[in-house]
Amino acid sequence: MKKYLLMLALSLCTLSIAAADDDAEEYTPIDEWPFAYRDFSQATIFVGATNKRVRAKANIHLRNSNLWFISGKDNTTKLEAQAGTINRVEFTNGDVFIPVEGQLVKIIRQDTINGSPRALYARQEINMDEFKQISASRNQGVLNGAGLGLENFSIEVATSISGSSPNAIPLPIRDVFYFKVGKDTFRFLEGNVLKHIDSKEERAAYRAYTRKAEIIYSNLSSAKNVYTTFFLK
């Protein structure tokens, strides 16, 4: 697919954006919207070194947890913000996203313990392995385009899907969580948690805790329980 690099001036702040042309590739149909929210909604976007505020209808795409926004004279053109240009996104529903490891994550909670910052973040991602398994099991082959490919991407899929079809493939989504402890931000996984628990006794307590409680690293309740039990002391 042809892709063009555009430059868009928004309130004196320049954003580099990538947009697809009108030649949509063939794609395997899916029955879920590949964004964090069903609708693009008003957001305040903090951009660049000066943290310039820009207002636009926006959404978070689940392929790479990047920001998409609506622009153009007809107010319908969907554009992708260049990675690394977005510092913060505040939606009118109260959800706030910030960049972590090059992807936008939602702030679940923020705390301070003895002057040290703590936070729990979350993002959603498309489980591509599971998606390909589902696709293969239905004899529809590997996904081609569909707005979900790791290389070829077309926003056309987002605007083309209208409801489900008998051949539609469900879009498997999984949650990913991060903890911020002091200056470090790390993904919620057992090895990472143990590295950030200081004392030998506390590490032993964490291992005992995981044996007693069912810890699922893609589950919000598990993330909250570990965060509050081991990092809010």
Residue frames as a rotation matrix with the C-alpha (Angstrom) as fourth column:
MET 1
0.576 0.817 0.000 0.00
0.817 -0.576 0.000 0.00
0.000 0.000 -1.000 0.00
LYS 2
-0.191 -0.596 0.780 1.16
0.491 -0.746 -0.449 3.47
0.850 0.297 0.435 -0.76
LYS 3
0.476 0.294 -0.829 1.70
0.871 -0.290 0.397 5.60
-0.124 -0.911 -0.394 2.29
TYR 4
0.177 -0.360 0.916 2.44
0.401 -0.824 -0.401 9.27
0.899 0.439 -0.002 2.48
LEU 5
-0.311 -0.346 -0.885 4.15
0.945 -0.213 -0.248 11.30
-0.103 -0.914 0.393 5.14
LEU 6
0.310 0.541 0.782 2.21
0.552 -0.772 0.315 14.47
0.774 0.334 -0.538 5.78
MET 7
-0.821 -0.476 -0.316 2.93
0.543 -0.481 -0.688 17.50
0.175 -0.736 0.654 7.89
LEU 8
0.189 0.963 0.190 0.01
0.647 -0.268 0.714 19.01
0.738 -0.012 -0.674 9.77
ALA 9
-0.840 -0.427 0.334 0.19
0.072 -0.698 -0.712 22.25
0.538 -0.574 0.617 11.72
LEU 10
0.237 0.900 -0.366 -2.11
0.639 0.139 0.756 22.18
0.731 -0.413 -0.543 14.71
SER 11
0.970 0.234 -0.065 -2.22
0.206 -0.651 0.731 25.30
0.129 -0.722 -0.679 16.88
LEU 12
0.619 -0.784 0.052 1.33
-0.755 -0.612 -0.235 26.29
0.216 0.106 -0.971 15.93
CYS 13
-0.035 -0.618 0.785 2.59
-0.651 0.610 0.452 22.80
-0.759 -0.495 -0.424 16.72
THR 14
0.041 -0.013 -0.999 3.72
-0.959 0.281 -0.043 20.53
0.282 0.959 -0.001 13.90
LEU 15
0.198 0.071 0.978 2.89
-0.467 0.884 0.031 16.83
-0.862 -0.462 0.207 14.00
SER 16
-0.654 -0.355 -0.668 4.29
-0.754 0.376 0.539 14.30
0.060 0.856 -0.513 11.57
ILE 17
0.078 0.791 0.606 1.57
-0.587 0.528 -0.613 11.88
-0.806 -0.308 0.506 10.60
ALA 18
-0.954 -0.299 0.000 1.17
-0.190 0.605 0.773 8.85
-0.231 0.737 -0.635 8.38
ALA 19
0.000 1.000 -0.020 -1.98
-0.596 -0.016 -0.803 8.34
-0.803 0.011 0.596 6.35
ALA 20
-0.520 -0.105 0.848 -3.09
0.432 0.824 0.367 5.66
-0.737 0.557 -0.383 3.93
ASP 21
-0.865 0.244 -0.439 -4.36
-0.493 -0.576 0.652 6.44
-0.094 0.780 0.619 0.45
ASP 22
-0.001 1.000 0.019 -7.74
-0.949 0.005 -0.315 5.39
-0.315 -0.018 0.949 -0.93
ASP 23
0.074 -0.009 -0.997 -6.54
-0.651 0.757 -0.055 2.05
0.756 0.653 0.051 -2.34
ALA 24
0.260 0.093 0.961 -7.55
-0.919 0.331 0.217 -0.24
-0.298 -0.939 0.172 0.50
GLU 25
-0.735 -0.570 -0.368 -5.88
-0.641 0.760 0.103 -3.65
0.221 0.312 -0.924 0.51
GLU 26
0.187 0.721 -0.667 -7.81
-0.239 0.692 0.681 -6.88
0.953 0.032 0.302 0.69
TYR 27
-0.666 -0.395 0.633 -8.35
-0.693 0.014 -0.721 -7.93
0.276 -0.919 -0.283 4.28
THR 28
-0.611 0.466 -0.640 -9.89
0.495 0.856 0.150 -10.72
0.618 -0.225 -0.753 6.28
PRO 29
0.093 0.710 0.698 -13.05
-0.223 -0.668 0.710 -9.37
0.970 -0.222 0.096 7.97
ILE 30
-0.853 -0.255 -0.456 -13.11
0.392 0.264 -0.881 -8.92
0.345 -0.930 -0.125 11.73
ASP 31
0.121 0.988 0.093 -16.03
0.583 -0.146 0.799 -8.15
0.804 -0.042 -0.594 13.98
GLU 32
0.485 0.009 -0.874 -14.45
0.801 -0.406 0.440 -5.75
-0.351 -0.914 -0.205 16.44
TRP 33
0.928 -0.167 0.333 -13.33
-0.018 -0.913 -0.408 -2.15
0.372 0.372 -0.850 16.13
PRO 34
0.364 -0.863 -0.351 -9.50
0.794 0.484 -0.367 -2.11
0.487 -0.145 0.862 16.36
PHE 35
-0.282 -0.410 0.867 -9.37
-0.142 -0.877 -0.460 0.93
0.949 -0.253 0.190 18.64
ALA 36
-0.949 -0.131 -0.286 -9.53
0.259 0.190 -0.947 1.35
0.178 -0.973 -0.146 22.41
TYR 37
-0.515 0.809 -0.284 -12.87
-0.097 -0.385 -0.918 3.18
-0.852 -0.445 0.277 22.10
ARG 38
-0.018 0.616 0.787 -15.78
0.833 0.445 -0.329 2.59
-0.554 0.649 -0.521 19.76
ASP 39
0.808 0.367 0.460 -15.93
0.562 -0.715 -0.417 6.30
0.176 0.595 -0.784 18.84
PHE 40
-0.426 -0.854 0.299 -13.31
0.715 -0.520 -0.467 8.98
0.554 0.015 0.832 18.34
SER 41
0.648 0.671 -0.361 -13.87
0.741 -0.446 0.502 11.47
0.176 -0.593 -0.786 21.14
GLN 42
0.712 -0.320 0.625 -12.61
-0.174 -0.943 -0.284 14.90
0.680 0.094 -0.727 22.12
ALA 43
0.607 -0.599 -0.523 -9.20
0.794 0.424 0.437 14.92
-0.040 -0.680 0.732 23.78
THR 44
0.860 -0.506 -0.067 -6.47
-0.499 -0.861 0.100 17.32
-0.108 -0.053 -0.993 24.83
ILE 45
0.777 -0.627 0.059 -3.18
0.603 0.713 -0.357 16.23
0.182 0.313 0.932 23.32
PHE 46
0.744 -0.619 -0.252 0.16
-0.311 -0.654 0.689 17.43
-0.592 -0.434 -0.679 24.70
VAL 47
0.883 -0.299 0.362 2.73
0.465 0.454 -0.760 17.53
0.062 0.839 0.540 21.93
GLY 48
0.471 -0.769 0.431 6.45
0.322 -0.305 -0.896 18.10
0.821 0.561 0.104 21.48
ALA 49
-0.422 -0.819 -0.389 9.19
0.706 -0.028 -0.707 19.65
0.568 -0.574 0.590 23.59
THR 50
-0.870 0.116 0.479 7.00
-0.285 -0.912 -0.297 22.59
0.403 -0.395 0.826 24.63
ASN 51
-0.778 0.620 -0.099 4.02
0.542 0.584 -0.604 20.39
-0.317 -0.523 -0.791 25.58
LYS 52
-0.860 0.477 -0.182 1.79
-0.508 -0.762 0.401 22.38
0.052 0.438 0.898 23.27
ARG 53
-0.496 0.769 0.403 -1.90
0.066 0.496 -0.866 21.63
-0.866 -0.403 -0.297 23.86
VAL 54
-0.855 0.290 -0.431 -3.95
-0.475 -0.101 0.874 20.52
0.210 0.952 0.224 20.88
ARG 55
-0.267 0.849 0.455 -7.65
-0.458 0.304 -0.835 19.71
-0.848 -0.432 0.308 20.89
ALA 56
-0.519 0.133 -0.844 -8.89
-0.802 0.266 0.535 17.00
0.295 0.955 -0.031 18.53
LYS 57
0.689 0.675 0.265 -11.13
-0.710 0.702 0.057 13.97
-0.148 -0.227 0.963 18.33
ALA 58
-0.277 -0.928 -0.250 -8.83
-0.909 0.337 -0.244 11.05
0.311 0.160 -0.937 19.04
ASN 59
0.899 0.430 0.086 -8.54
-0.436 0.851 0.292 7.34
0.052 -0.300 0.953 19.74
ILE 60
-0.089 -0.928 0.363 -5.85
-0.844 0.263 0.467 4.79
-0.529 -0.265 -0.806 20.62
HIS 61
0.443 0.208 -0.872 -5.19
-0.759 0.605 -0.242 2.13
0.477 0.769 0.426 18.00
LEU 62
0.762 -0.038 0.646 -4.64
-0.477 0.641 0.601 -1.34
-0.438 -0.766 0.470 19.45
ARG 63
0.871 -0.479 -0.108 -2.09
0.230 0.593 -0.772 -2.45
0.434 0.648 0.627 16.87
ASN 64
-0.123 -0.990 -0.065 0.71
0.670 -0.035 -0.741 -0.39
0.732 -0.134 0.668 18.42
SER 65
0.297 0.351 -0.888 -1.03
0.929 -0.322 0.184 1.68
-0.222 -0.879 -0.422 21.13
ASN 66
-0.822 -0.565 0.066 -0.47
0.557 -0.778 0.291 4.84
-0.113 0.276 0.954 19.11
LEU 67
-0.284 0.712 -0.642 -2.65
0.131 -0.635 -0.762 7.94
-0.950 -0.300 0.087 18.81
TRP 68
-0.622 0.238 0.746 -4.98
0.759 -0.049 0.649 8.47
0.191 0.970 -0.150 15.89
PHE 69
-0.451 0.487 -0.748 -6.95
0.245 -0.738 -0.629 11.69
-0.858 -0.467 0.213 15.44
ILE 70
0.249 0.667 0.702 -9.50
0.930 0.036 -0.365 13.23
-0.269 0.744 -0.612 13.10
SER 71
-0.431 -0.413 -0.802 -8.57
0.118 -0.907 0.404 16.13
-0.895 0.079 0.440 10.86
GLY 72
-0.790 0.045 0.612 -9.32
0.613 0.076 0.786 17.59
-0.011 0.996 -0.087 7.45
LYS 73
-0.885 0.458 0.080 -11.86
-0.431 -0.873 0.230 20.05
0.176 0.169 0.970 6.15
ASP 74
-0.058 0.913 -0.405 -14.59
-0.389 0.353 0.851 17.43
0.920 0.207 0.334 6.27
ASN 75
-0.155 -0.101 0.983 -13.54
-0.986 -0.043 -0.160 16.49
0.059 -0.994 -0.093 9.83
THR 76
0.853 0.482 0.202 -13.51
-0.487 0.873 -0.024 12.82
-0.188 -0.078 0.979 8.90
THR 77
0.459 -0.753 -0.472 -9.91
-0.316 0.358 -0.879 12.12
0.830 0.552 -0.073 7.84
LYS 78
0.982 -0.137 0.132 -8.21
-0.069 0.392 0.917 9.77
-0.177 -0.910 0.376 10.31
LEU 79
0.462 -0.887 -0.011 -4.48
-0.374 -0.183 -0.909 10.26
0.805 0.424 -0.416 10.77
GLU 80
0.734 -0.308 -0.605 -1.82
0.628 0.647 0.433 8.55
0.258 -0.698 0.668 12.86
ALA 81
0.870 -0.469 0.151 0.45
-0.491 -0.805 0.334 10.67
-0.035 -0.365 -0.930 15.03
GLN 82
0.284 -0.856 -0.431 4.14
-0.286 0.354 -0.891 10.00
0.915 0.377 -0.145 14.57
ALA 83
0.687 -0.071 -0.723 5.53
0.605 0.608 0.514 7.83
0.403 -0.791 0.461 17.35
GLY 84
-0.228 -0.839 -0.494 7.41
0.972 -0.165 -0.168 9.81
0.060 -0.518 0.853 19.97
THR 85
-0.678 -0.022 0.735 5.65
0.211 -0.963 0.166 13.12
0.704 0.268 0.657 19.40
ILE 86
0.325 0.915 0.239 2.85
-0.139 -0.204 0.969 12.64
0.935 -0.348 0.061 21.94
ASN 87
-0.734 -0.628 0.260 3.56
-0.288 -0.060 -0.956 13.35
0.616 -0.776 -0.137 25.63
ARG 88
-0.850 0.527 0.016 0.09
0.136 0.250 -0.959 12.95
-0.510 -0.812 -0.284 27.09
VAL 89
-0.678 0.733 0.056 -3.52
-0.040 -0.113 0.993 12.47
0.734 0.671 0.105 26.00
GLU 90
-0.888 0.459 -0.019 -6.45
0.000 -0.041 -0.999 13.48
-0.459 -0.888 0.037 28.21
PHE 91
-0.667 0.733 0.131 -9.87
0.414 0.219 0.883 12.28
0.619 0.644 -0.450 27.06
THR 92
-0.445 0.572 0.690 -13.03
-0.619 -0.752 0.225 14.01
0.647 -0.327 0.688 28.25
ASN 93
0.583 0.668 -0.463 -14.17
-0.137 0.642 0.755 10.81
0.801 -0.377 0.465 29.99
GLY 94
0.787 -0.318 0.528 -11.24
-0.600 -0.198 0.775 11.20
-0.142 -0.927 -0.346 32.40
ASP 95
0.792 -0.532 0.299 -8.91
0.534 0.841 0.082 8.61
-0.295 0.095 0.951 30.83
VAL 96
0.675 -0.669 -0.311 -5.30
-0.672 -0.732 0.117 9.78
-0.306 0.130 -0.943 30.61
PHE 97
0.877 -0.428 0.216 -2.59
0.478 0.816 -0.324 8.17
-0.037 0.387 0.921 28.49
ILE 98
0.566 -0.791 -0.233 1.17
-0.684 -0.608 0.403 8.68
-0.461 -0.068 -0.885 28.60
PRO 99
0.569 -0.382 -0.728 4.00
-0.528 0.509 -0.680 7.04
0.630 0.771 0.088 26.62
VAL 100
0.361 -0.530 0.768 5.80
-0.649 0.449 0.615 4.03
-0.670 -0.720 -0.182 28.11
GLU 101
-0.341 -0.615 0.711 8.31
0.142 0.714 0.686 2.07
-0.929 0.335 -0.156 26.03
GLY 102
-0.966 -0.152 -0.207 7.13
-0.148 -0.329 0.932 3.88
-0.210 0.932 0.296 22.92
GLN 103
-0.527 0.849 -0.037 3.46
0.498 0.343 0.797 3.05
0.689 0.401 -0.603 23.40
LEU 104
-0.458 0.448 0.768 0.60
-0.630 -0.773 0.076 4.95
0.628 -0.449 0.636 25.00
VAL 105
-0.615 0.245 -0.750 -0.61
0.570 0.795 -0.208 3.45
0.545 -0.556 -0.628 28.27
LYS 106
0.287 0.827 0.484 -3.57
0.004 -0.507 0.862 4.39
0.958 -0.245 -0.149 30.44
ILE 107
-0.762 -0.488 0.426 -2.94
-0.379 -0.198 -0.904 5.65
0.525 -0.850 -0.034 33.96
ILE 108
-0.005 0.741 -0.672 -4.85
0.455 0.600 0.658 3.40
0.891 -0.302 -0.340 36.37
ARG 109
0.944 0.246 -0.222 -3.57
0.313 -0.441 0.841 5.06
0.109 -0.863 -0.493 39.55
GLN 110
0.052 -0.934 0.354 -0.66
0.178 -0.340 -0.923 7.15
0.983 0.111 0.148 40.81
ASP 111
0.928 0.179 -0.327 0.78
0.334 -0.010 0.942 7.33
0.165 -0.984 -0.069 44.31
THR 112
0.165 -0.909 0.384 3.76
-0.416 -0.417 -0.808 8.65
0.894 -0.026 -0.446 46.24
ILE 113
0.881 0.019 -0.472 5.51
0.372 0.587 0.719 6.65
0.291 -0.810 0.510 48.99
ASN 114
0.485 -0.709 -0.512 8.07
0.516 -0.241 0.822 8.57
-0.706 -0.663 0.249 51.05
GLY 115
0.214 -0.346 -0.914 8.64
-0.481 -0.852 0.210 10.94
-0.851 0.394 -0.348 48.16
SER 116
-0.840 -0.521 0.151 9.03
-0.169 0.516 0.840 8.11
-0.515 0.680 -0.521 45.64
PRO 117
-0.195 0.821 -0.536 6.51
-0.967 -0.252 -0.033 7.99
-0.162 0.512 0.844 42.78
ARG 118
-0.762 0.116 0.637 4.45
0.110 0.993 -0.049 4.86
-0.638 0.033 -0.769 42.21
ALA 119
-0.192 0.748 -0.636 1.99
-0.907 -0.383 -0.177 4.14
-0.375 0.543 0.752 39.41
LEU 120
-0.381 0.210 0.900 -0.01
0.300 0.949 -0.094 1.40
-0.874 0.235 -0.425 37.72
TYR 121
-0.364 0.192 -0.911 -0.49
-0.808 -0.551 0.206 1.65
-0.463 0.812 0.356 33.95
ALA 122
-0.082 0.378 0.922 -2.40
0.255 0.903 -0.347 -0.46
-0.964 0.206 -0.171 31.44
ARG 123
-0.399 0.105 -0.911 -2.76
-0.855 -0.401 0.329 -0.88
-0.330 0.910 0.250 27.72
GLN 124
0.500 0.563 0.658 -4.58
-0.158 0.807 -0.570 -3.29
-0.851 0.181 0.493 25.43
GLU 125
-0.478 -0.650 -0.591 -3.03
-0.759 -0.033 0.651 -5.12
-0.443 0.759 -0.477 22.54
ILE 126
0.594 0.613 -0.521 -4.18
-0.798 0.531 -0.284 -7.44
0.103 0.585 0.805 19.80
ASN 127
0.076 -0.524 0.849 -3.10
-0.411 0.759 0.505 -11.00
-0.908 -0.387 -0.158 20.49
MET 128
0.101 -0.066 -0.993 -1.76
-0.991 -0.093 -0.094 -11.70
-0.086 0.994 -0.075 17.02
ASP 129
-0.890 -0.454 -0.050 -0.76
-0.456 0.889 0.036 -15.29
0.028 0.055 -0.998 17.79
GLU 130
-0.552 0.763 0.336 -4.29
0.203 0.514 -0.834 -16.14
-0.809 -0.392 -0.438 18.88
PHE 131
0.233 0.651 -0.722 -5.76
-0.585 -0.499 -0.639 -14.22
-0.777 0.571 0.265 15.95
LYS 132
-0.318 -0.436 -0.842 -3.68
-0.942 0.250 0.226 -16.20
0.112 0.864 -0.490 13.45
GLN 133
-0.971 -0.001 0.237 -4.70
-0.065 0.964 -0.260 -19.45
-0.228 -0.267 -0.936 15.12
ILE 134
-0.126 0.992 -0.007 -8.37
0.026 -0.003 -1.000 -18.50
-0.992 -0.127 -0.025 14.85
SER 135
0.216 0.163 -0.963 -7.88
-0.862 -0.431 -0.266 -17.47
-0.459 0.887 0.047 11.24
ALA 136
-0.684 -0.559 -0.469 -6.07
-0.713 0.648 0.267 -20.69
0.155 0.517 -0.842 10.37
SER 137
-0.819 0.405 0.407 -8.71
0.089 0.789 -0.607 -22.81
-0.567 -0.461 -0.682 12.11
ARG 138
0.260 0.946 -0.193 -11.32
-0.056 -0.184 -0.981 -21.26
-0.964 0.266 0.005 9.85
ASN 139
-0.015 -0.371 0.928 -9.20
0.849 0.486 0.208 -22.00
-0.528 0.791 0.308 6.78
GLN 140
0.931 0.357 0.080 -8.94
0.349 -0.804 -0.481 -18.31
-0.107 0.475 -0.873 5.97
GLY 141
0.311 -0.897 0.313 -5.17
0.721 0.008 -0.693 -18.16
0.620 0.441 0.649 5.99
VAL 142
-0.389 -0.573 -0.721 -2.90
0.887 -0.444 -0.126 -15.57
-0.248 -0.689 0.681 7.49
LEU 143
0.511 0.620 -0.596 -4.26
0.523 -0.774 -0.357 -12.07
-0.682 -0.130 -0.720 7.92
ASN 144
-0.384 -0.578 0.720 -3.59
0.921 -0.299 0.250 -9.84
0.071 0.759 0.647 4.93
GLY 145
-0.544 0.176 0.820 -3.88
0.038 -0.972 0.233 -6.15
0.838 0.158 0.522 5.72
ALA 146
0.186 0.817 -0.547 -6.95
0.678 0.296 0.673 -5.81
0.712 -0.495 -0.498 7.95
GLY 147
0.465 -0.014 0.885 -5.44
-0.390 -0.901 0.191 -2.93
0.795 -0.434 -0.424 9.82
LEU 148
0.920 -0.063 0.387 -3.77
-0.342 0.351 0.872 -5.45
-0.191 -0.934 0.301 12.09
GLY 149
0.734 -0.679 -0.029 -0.65
0.527 0.596 -0.606 -6.48
0.429 0.429 0.795 10.19
LEU 150
0.487 -0.622 -0.613 2.68
0.596 -0.276 0.754 -5.64
-0.638 -0.733 0.236 11.75
GLU 151
-0.653 -0.756 0.033 3.95
0.523 -0.419 0.742 -4.12
-0.547 0.502 0.670 8.50
ASN 152
-0.788 0.432 0.438 1.03
0.259 -0.412 0.873 -3.32
0.558 0.802 0.213 6.22
PHE 153
-0.582 0.596 -0.553 -1.61
0.625 -0.108 -0.773 -1.20
-0.520 -0.796 -0.310 7.85
SER 154
-0.732 0.419 0.537 -4.71
0.268 -0.548 0.792 0.43
0.627 0.724 0.289 6.46
ILE 155
-0.878 0.478 -0.038 -7.12
-0.196 -0.430 -0.881 2.62
-0.437 -0.766 0.471 8.39
GLU 156
-0.541 0.698 -0.468 -9.64
-0.698 -0.063 0.713 1.64
0.468 0.713 0.522 5.72
VAL 157
-0.574 0.330 -0.749 -10.54
0.375 0.919 0.118 -1.44
0.728 -0.213 -0.652 7.76
ALA 158
-0.835 0.228 -0.500 -11.69
0.443 -0.259 -0.858 0.77
-0.325 -0.939 0.115 10.61
THR 159
-0.575 0.628 -0.524 -14.06
-0.587 -0.763 -0.270 2.68
-0.570 0.153 0.808 8.38
SER 160
-0.587 0.293 -0.754 -15.19
-0.661 0.363 0.656 -0.28
0.467 0.884 -0.019 6.28
ILE 161
-0.871 0.230 -0.434 -16.51
0.371 0.887 -0.274 -2.65
0.322 -0.400 -0.858 8.93
SER 162
-0.462 0.793 0.397 -20.22
-0.811 -0.559 0.173 -2.31
0.359 -0.242 0.901 9.59
GLY 163
0.501 0.661 0.558 -21.33
-0.843 0.519 0.143 -4.94
-0.195 -0.542 0.817 12.04
SER 164
-0.336 -0.601 0.725 -20.46
-0.446 0.780 0.439 -8.63
-0.830 -0.176 -0.530 12.02
SER 165
0.147 0.351 -0.925 -20.61
-0.959 0.281 -0.046 -11.08
0.243 0.893 0.378 9.15
PRO 166
0.957 0.269 0.107 -20.84
-0.288 0.928 0.238 -14.89
-0.035 -0.259 0.965 9.12
ASN 167
0.604 -0.790 -0.105 -17.15
0.543 0.505 -0.671 -15.01
0.583 0.349 0.734 8.12
ALA 168
0.533 -0.396 0.747 -15.98
-0.509 -0.856 -0.091 -12.45
0.676 -0.331 -0.658 10.65
ILE 169
0.010 -0.634 -0.773 -13.08
0.579 0.634 -0.513 -13.33
0.815 -0.443 0.373 12.92
PRO 170
0.925 0.313 -0.213 -13.29
0.345 -0.467 0.814 -12.19
0.156 -0.827 -0.541 16.55
LEU 171
0.286 -0.836 0.469 -10.51
-0.167 -0.526 -0.834 -9.83
0.944 0.160 -0.290 17.53
PRO 172
0.563 -0.084 -0.822 -8.67
0.731 0.516 0.447 -11.29
0.387 -0.853 0.352 20.58
ILE 173
0.356 -0.374 0.856 -7.53
-0.323 -0.909 -0.263 -8.59
0.877 -0.183 -0.445 22.99
ARG 174
0.325 -0.278 -0.904 -5.25
0.844 0.517 0.145 -8.96
0.427 -0.810 0.402 25.99
ASP 175
0.960 0.022 0.278 -4.34
-0.111 -0.884 0.454 -6.50
0.256 -0.466 -0.847 28.72
VAL 176
0.077 -0.978 -0.194 -0.76
0.709 0.191 -0.679 -5.52
0.701 -0.086 0.708 29.51
PHE 177
0.954 0.294 -0.052 0.16
0.227 -0.601 0.766 -3.80
0.195 -0.743 -0.640 32.79
TYR 178
-0.037 -0.976 0.216 3.12
0.403 -0.212 -0.890 -1.76
0.914 0.054 0.401 33.96
PHE 179
0.716 0.121 -0.687 4.33
0.692 -0.251 0.677 -0.63
-0.091 -0.960 -0.264 37.38
LYS 180
0.264 -0.678 0.686 6.28
0.000 -0.711 -0.703 2.54
0.964 0.186 -0.188 38.04
VAL 181
0.815 -0.132 -0.564 8.49
0.579 0.177 0.796 2.32
-0.005 -0.975 0.220 41.13
GLY 182
0.146 -0.752 -0.643 10.72
0.294 -0.587 0.754 5.32
-0.945 -0.299 0.136 41.64
LYS 183
-0.160 -0.307 -0.938 12.48
-0.729 -0.604 0.322 6.01
-0.666 0.735 -0.127 38.35
ASP 184
-0.958 -0.275 0.085 11.82
-0.171 0.779 0.603 2.55
-0.232 0.563 -0.793 36.92
THR 185
0.136 0.979 -0.150 8.81
-0.884 0.052 -0.464 1.54
-0.447 0.196 0.873 34.84
PHE 186
-0.868 -0.491 -0.075 8.48
-0.485 0.806 0.339 -2.15
-0.106 0.330 -0.938 34.07
ARG 187
-0.179 0.810 -0.559 5.98
-0.620 0.348 0.703 -4.64
0.764 0.472 0.440 32.72
PHE 188
0.132 0.369 0.920 3.99
-0.955 0.298 0.018 -6.65
-0.267 -0.880 0.392 35.24
LEU 189
0.511 -0.102 -0.853 5.71
-0.293 0.913 -0.285 -10.04
0.808 0.396 0.437 35.00
GLU 190
0.958 -0.035 -0.286 7.06
0.269 0.464 0.844 -12.22
0.103 -0.885 0.454 37.79
GLY 191
0.152 -0.988 -0.030 10.74
0.975 0.155 -0.157 -11.69
0.160 -0.006 0.987 37.01
ASN 192
-0.268 -0.209 0.941 10.33
0.279 -0.951 -0.132 -7.93
0.922 0.227 0.313 36.77
VAL 193
0.702 0.590 0.399 8.41
-0.237 -0.335 0.912 -7.78
0.671 -0.735 -0.096 40.04
LEU 194
0.810 -0.426 -0.404 11.05
0.587 0.561 0.584 -9.77
-0.022 -0.710 0.704 41.90
LYS 195
-0.131 -0.910 0.394 13.82
0.862 -0.301 -0.408 -7.51
0.490 0.286 0.823 40.57
HIS 196
-0.331 0.067 0.941 12.08
-0.073 -0.996 0.045 -4.50
0.941 -0.054 0.334 42.10
ILE 197
0.888 0.459 0.000 11.37
-0.055 0.107 0.993 -5.98
0.456 -0.882 0.121 45.53
ASP 198
0.317 -0.867 0.385 14.34
-0.749 -0.477 -0.459 -4.97
0.582 -0.143 -0.801 47.66
SER 199
-0.162 -0.439 0.884 14.51
-0.955 0.294 -0.029 -7.42
-0.247 -0.849 -0.467 50.53
LYS 200
-0.849 -0.225 -0.478 15.01
-0.343 0.923 0.174 -11.18
0.402 0.311 -0.861 50.42
GLU 201
-0.810 0.583 0.060 12.15
0.222 0.400 -0.889 -11.59
-0.542 -0.707 -0.454 52.87
GLU 202
-0.069 0.818 -0.571 9.75
-0.535 -0.513 -0.671 -9.63
-0.842 0.259 0.473 50.65
ARG 203
-0.372 -0.120 -0.921 10.77
-0.903 0.276 0.329 -11.64
0.215 0.954 -0.211 47.58
ALA 204
-0.984 0.043 -0.176 10.04
0.086 0.965 -0.248 -14.84
0.159 -0.259 -0.953 49.51
ALA 205
-0.503 0.849 -0.161 6.71
0.044 -0.160 -0.986 -13.33
-0.863 -0.503 0.043 50.56
TYR 206
-0.112 0.447 -0.887 5.90
-0.909 -0.406 -0.090 -12.58
-0.400 0.797 0.452 46.91
ARG 207
-0.712 -0.190 -0.676 6.65
-0.516 0.794 0.320 -16.15
0.476 0.577 -0.664 45.84
ALA 208
-0.901 0.429 -0.071 4.46
0.350 0.617 -0.705 -17.44
-0.258 -0.660 -0.706 48.66
TYR 209
-0.320 0.796 -0.513 1.76
-0.361 -0.603 -0.711 -14.97
-0.876 -0.042 0.481 47.62
THR 210
-0.283 0.177 -0.943 1.80
-0.959 -0.018 0.284 -16.21
0.033 0.984 0.175 44.02
ARG 211
-0.911 -0.028 -0.411 1.44
-0.043 0.999 0.029 -19.80
0.410 0.044 -0.911 45.21
LYS 212
-0.722 0.660 -0.207 -1.52
0.399 0.153 -0.904 -18.93
-0.565 -0.735 -0.374 47.41
ALA 213
0.178 0.776 -0.605 -3.27
-0.196 -0.575 -0.794 -16.53
-0.964 0.260 0.050 45.05
GLU 214
0.225 -0.039 0.974 -3.89
0.870 0.459 -0.182 -17.11
-0.439 0.888 0.137 41.38
ILE 215
-0.012 -0.329 -0.944 -1.83
-0.110 -0.938 0.329 -14.37
-0.994 0.108 -0.025 39.73
ILE 216
0.371 0.163 0.914 -2.71
0.878 0.258 -0.403 -13.70
-0.302 0.952 -0.048 36.11
TYR 217
-0.458 -0.741 -0.491 -0.35
0.568 -0.669 0.479 -11.17
-0.684 -0.059 0.727 34.58
SER 218
-0.876 0.251 0.411 -2.94
0.251 -0.491 0.834 -10.00
0.411 0.834 0.367 32.06
ASN 219
0.089 0.945 -0.316 -5.61
0.812 0.115 0.573 -9.46
0.578 -0.307 -0.756 34.74
LEU 220
-0.028 -0.066 0.997 -6.37
-0.152 -0.986 -0.069 -6.05
0.988 -0.153 0.017 36.27
SER 221
0.875 0.398 0.276 -7.34
-0.329 0.071 0.942 -7.46
0.355 -0.915 0.193 39.67
SER 222
0.666 -0.708 -0.236 -4.03
0.746 0.644 0.173 -9.35
0.029 -0.291 0.956 39.88
ALA 223
-0.150 -0.742 0.654 -2.09
0.617 -0.587 -0.524 -6.24
0.772 0.325 0.546 38.87
LYS 224
0.276 0.331 0.902 -3.88
-0.409 -0.810 0.422 -4.10
0.870 -0.485 -0.088 41.46
ASN 225
0.987 0.142 -0.072 -3.38
-0.006 0.487 0.873 -6.68
0.159 -0.862 0.481 44.22
VAL 226
0.347 -0.932 -0.102 0.35
0.925 0.358 -0.124 -7.05
0.152 -0.052 0.987 43.59
TYR 227
-0.146 -0.376 0.915 0.79
0.339 -0.888 -0.311 -3.29
0.929 0.265 0.257 43.22
THR 228
0.447 0.415 0.792 -0.96
-0.516 -0.603 0.608 -2.43
0.731 -0.681 -0.055 46.48
THR 229
0.990 -0.020 -0.140 0.50
0.118 0.665 0.737 -5.35
0.079 -0.746 0.661 48.45
PHE 230
0.442 -0.897 -0.019 4.16
0.868 0.422 0.262 -5.01
-0.227 -0.132 0.965 47.46
PHE 231
-0.389 -0.663 0.640 4.75
0.822 -0.564 -0.084 -1.50
0.416 0.493 0.764 46.16
LEU 232
0.216 0.471 0.855 2.63
-0.079 -0.865 0.496 0.73
0.973 -0.175 -0.149 48.36
LYS 233
0.666 -0.087 -0.741 4.68
0.719 0.340 0.606 0.27
0.199 -0.936 0.289 51.52
